[in-house]
Each structure stands twice: as C-alpha cells, then as structure tokens.
C-alpha cells in the first residue's frame, strides 16, 4: 500500500491528539516519583560500594559505624538467607556481595539512619578488608582460556571447547550450507565490529521505600517497570509469601528496559526488618552508572555473500557479548535478530555470553538486537555501494515474507516487511531530491517480545456486564 492510501477517517483514535491521563499531574508537579515517597518514622538508607573491579571480602567491621548517633542498622550480604535457586542467588549476591566484590560499584553493605548525614558518616566508618584479585572487562579477553575467572562453575554444557570458564552461554541458529552459499557469491564482505556498553540513561535514579513488619507483611513503593517481578523476587529473598508483600509502582522517570531489575528493594526490606521502621533508599547518579545494568558490550564478526544483482547467497555472524559479572542470555537474542529480516537459503549465527568484572547487564530497547542489526546492516550497505545497487531495492529483493524460513527457526506468516519497504520507497522522504551535504540511509531491523505469566478474574454481573480484575 502506498503511503497516501491509508484511510485515517476509519480510525477513532489514530490521527487525534488525546490528552495523556498522567500529563497534567506531571507538568504541574503533582506526580509522585520514587524519591518523593515518605512514611512516618522513615529511615534513610545508603549503600557502601566496592572500589575494586574484583576483590575478596576478607572481613567487614561495622563497630565504629554503629556508634554514629542516629544509625539504626547495618546489613551485609550475610544477612540474606541461603537459597538453592541459582537465579535468585545471583540477584541476592548482586544486591549485596557475598564473599567477593565482582565489579567496581558492587554493593557490600548498607546503613539505615535517622538522617542522610548520619548514614553518610556511618558509611565512611565501615571498614572492609579487601584482597584485590585479577579482573577482566573486555569480552574477547574474558573468553581466552587463560583469562581471570569471574565466577567458577558457571559454564554451560553447550559451550564449545577452547574457551575460559567465563563463557556461560552459547547458542547457534541457522539452516543451509553457508560455505557453499558464500562460494556462489560474486562478492563476499567480511567485517568485524565492536560496540560499547551503553547505559539506558533514564533521568530518574532508582528509588524505593520499603516496610517489613514483624508479622511478615510488607510493602514496597518503587519506580519500576515490573512490579510483579519485584514482588516475587523480594518475597523469595525475604522468605515470605508473595501474598504478604504488596509492591506499588510510582510514576517513573524513564526506564527503557532497565527498571524491571531488582537492585535496592531487597536491601531496603532487610534494613526495615532489622529496624522495624520504613526505609527509603535513593541511588545517586554515580551509583546508577556504577552499579546498575547497561547494555552488553559486544565483539562481532559478519560475513555476507551477494550476487551482482543484489541477491544474498549466505549470511554468517558470530556475536560475543559480555553481560557483566552474572550470567545472561543476550547473545541468544543477537543471534536470533541478526538476519531475521532476510529470506536466506543459507544462514548461520552463533552467540556467546561471557562474564566480566562489570555490572550485570539490563535490557535497553530490544536487548541484543541493536548491535546485531548494526553490524549486519553495515555490511549490507557496504555491499550495495561496492555493487552500485540501490540499498532499498536490495532489501526488498531479500526481505523476509510469508513462507520465509527464518534464520532462527520459525516459518514466518505475513510480517509486513515488504509492504513497509514499498511504502517507504514511495514516500517523499525517500524520493525527494537531496540538498547539499545531505544523505539518506535505510536499514532493516527485527525484534520480538516475550510474554510472562498472567492471570485475570472474570465475573458476569446480574445486569449482564462483565467485570475483569487483573
């Protein structure tokens, strides 16, 4: 369908300017964000963080800090209960380090006091006996057999031989004979790329207010993108039923995928349990950058074969991603997304995730996909230039469509890519003449979404209406 054939008059909402339900409260200052929350008798919490990229924690002396007037409690990783759940243990040990600090900024202790001044003074008086250890922060270095090991015993059985224990995940997708496909090409381009870890940069730091009573019932108010994940994780770490914990999301000053993650909420609950008082923790901007998840950085190799008329004969890519000091599976999604926009007879993608002495990664708008698509599309563009072909026409010729066997397994239904490219080609933004010092680019991306567990209650009322309760 051409760009100007859309019948906007058929839409009730599209094309209008509805008022945002939260807009007035935000622009008038009435909206309550995480740091705005307060409660009677509230204590202020602060977190002490490691200055080392990797260090053994030989001891923590809190005696002097506890003597500061106004200090009500200090907690360390030892205050969390043991758990056999490995994922829960990773979350616990990221919130407060156990026997080792795994990255610069890793939380090692937390204080609750009647004032921020008292909490800051107490932090300065906590004495941590560190034994610095070798560290690694680059993904290629981390994968080498002789690299410093971030965490022992985390390697997956699927990882090929020849890599260090830091490689915790490996995935491979594809079909067809890639080498034969490349041999049929008139042009083969092979390139390597590196991308840096990038923080989501939300303007609001993480903040929460938590209260855990002696009867085991608790409440958490926090700026989060996933209150149910916060509830289930915090309840498990505190050893209470989910039904005993209520989590209320505040207004949120940005998240972009980085705020379903639990960082400070369990720590605030620990301090509240120990003091029988509500505890508020607000991260500083420095804390956010040192200790919360950015995207993975990556090292990528891409090979693509193409005929002189622009038909891709094969695609091959290897993605090496570091996700910080705890295992993740982001390279799995890189390997899925890389060539998914194209209909290829031969394709292979491989994804490696490696541990490094960095903060644990978090999602940022299609985790794993931007770096994969950037690398593949850069090579496609280079090939179009070398063969003097129109970049949009090449993508149309190779676009995934109904019946395409995707690079990662499923056979696509009509996904709309061809129609989208055709509409773009007919649009004035693509056809208009370029002025001086202007250029025009195009690329194809791909992403999918995941669905978690959900439940609702339906009730048919006597008057025939239906009530839905989530």
Buried (B, 14 or more C-beta within 10 A) or exposed (E): EEBEEEEEEEEEEEEEEEEEEEEEEEEEEEBEBBBBBEBEEBBBBBBBBBBBBBBEBEEBEBEEBBEBEBBBBBBBBEBBEEBEEEEBBBBBBBBBBBEBBBBBBBBBBBBBBBEBEBBBBBBEBBEBEBEEBEBBBBBEBBBBEEBBBBBEEBBEEEBEEEBBBBBBBBBEBBBBEBEEBBEBBEBBBEBEBBBEBEBBEBEBBBBBBBBBEEEBBBBBBBBBBBBBBBBBBBBBBBEBEBEBBBBBBBBBBEBBBBBBBBBBBBBBBBBBBBBEBBBBBBBEEEBBBBBBBBBBBBBBBBBBBBBEEBBBBBBBBBBBBBBBBBBBBBBBBBBBBBBBBBBBBBBBBBBBBBBBBBBBBBBBEBBBBBBBBBBBBBBBBBBBEEBEBEBBBBBBBBBBBEEBBBBBEEEBEEBEBBEEBBBBBBEEEBEEEEEEEEEEEBBBBBBEEEEEEEEEEEEEEEEEEEEEEE
